[in-house]
Amino acid sequence: PESVILTKRFNERPNTREEIDFFVDGFVKGDVKDYQMTAWMMAICLNGMDKDETAYLTSAMVRSGEVLDWAALEGASVDKHSTGGVGDKISLILAPLVASFGIKVPMMAGRGLGHTGGTIDKLESIPGFTTDYTSEEFNTLVSTVGCAIVSPSKSMVLADKRMYALRDVTGTVLSLPLQTSSIMSKKLAENPDSLVLDVKFGRSAFQKTSEESIELAKSLIAAGEGGGKQTTAFV
């Protein structure tokens, strides 16, 4: 079955929801090997995915791990994500600012990808700063402090962790479906009430033009709203 799924992707034939679920689940379990996943992602880079396939991939990645529950949290919760990752000039200021208005900000950030420096890598350069927390500890931090920036727990988005590492070293970073599914699987697993997306373009961004950035923003919004989250993007 893995070879059939790969062949369809290279021949520009769409994968079904069942095929994508099978492939992602098999990858997490170890039945689908790294070289098979890399080949599949390279085919996605070359041939793309339609909106339905991107939604199926995002959903499969969300279900590969734990989804957080903020039911006991008082007030609304919101998260912000930037596709930049070079300067990280927004999150460190915005999270406590929004929390000061009584809105909870559970923020999960990533590590470096391609030429970018991840927010988590930068925070961990501060002596004594910790970003690795269990889901329970993350919930407690947000409930008591009002905001927290952490790395995804070991039990969350298991597929994305491994796919993210492969993309970083195999030239498969620049792919709209893979960017969308990676970003939004983490955000949907994080499970805030709403999402705000800061979509960059320019020389230091993955998207070089405003047109590319708008295309990514539309894809991210579709994935977020498809996952039941109010989603807004700024370019």
Buried (B, 14 or more C-beta within 10 A) or exposed (E): EBEEBBEBBBEEEBBEBEBBBBBBBBBBEEEBEBEBBBBBBBBBBEBBBEBBBBBBBBBBBBBBBBBBEBEEBEEEBBBBBBBBBBEBEEBEEBBBEBBEEEBBBBBBBBBBBEEBBBBBBBBBEEEEEEBEBEBEBBBEBBBEEBBBBBBBBEEBBBBBBBBBEBBBEBEBBBBBBBBBBBBBBBBBBBBBBBBBBBBBBEEEBBBEEEEBBBBBBBBBBBBBEBBEBEBEBEB
